[in-house]
């Protein structure tokens, strides 16, 4: 459940960031010399997918560490060898 919430939060941040970039691009539509081609968007899309994957793995690892530290078990009686 928490992973889905984190993914949703990450996705919403990305949507807000891209919407401001699209608005800025619409304002500078008249400038042909600084136009951003579809190749740049494709490269940025691959980078976004890669960073999202890495961040999800990192968040999962941190959550597992916290869960394991929270449920720390101590052995009651040690095993004795004869």
Residue, then its C-alpha position, 0 to 999 in steps of 0.5 A: x500500500x505504501x509503495x503504491x502511495x509513493x509511486x503515485x506521489x512520484x508520478x504526480x510530481x513528474x506530471x506537475x514538472x512536465x506541465x510547467x515545462x510544456x507551458x514554457x515550451x508553448x511560450x517560446x514556440x516562435x523561436x525556431x533556433x531553440x526548439x526542442x525536437x522529439x529526439x530530446x523528448x524520447x531521451x528524456x523519457x528513457x532517462x525518466x523511466x530509468x530514474x524512476x526504476x532506480x528510485x523505486x528500488x531504493x525506496x523499497x530497500x529503505x522500507x525493508x530496512x525499516x521494517x526489519x529494524x522494527x521487528x527485530x527478534x532476539x533468540x530466547x535460548x542459545x543452541x548448545x553444542x554437545 
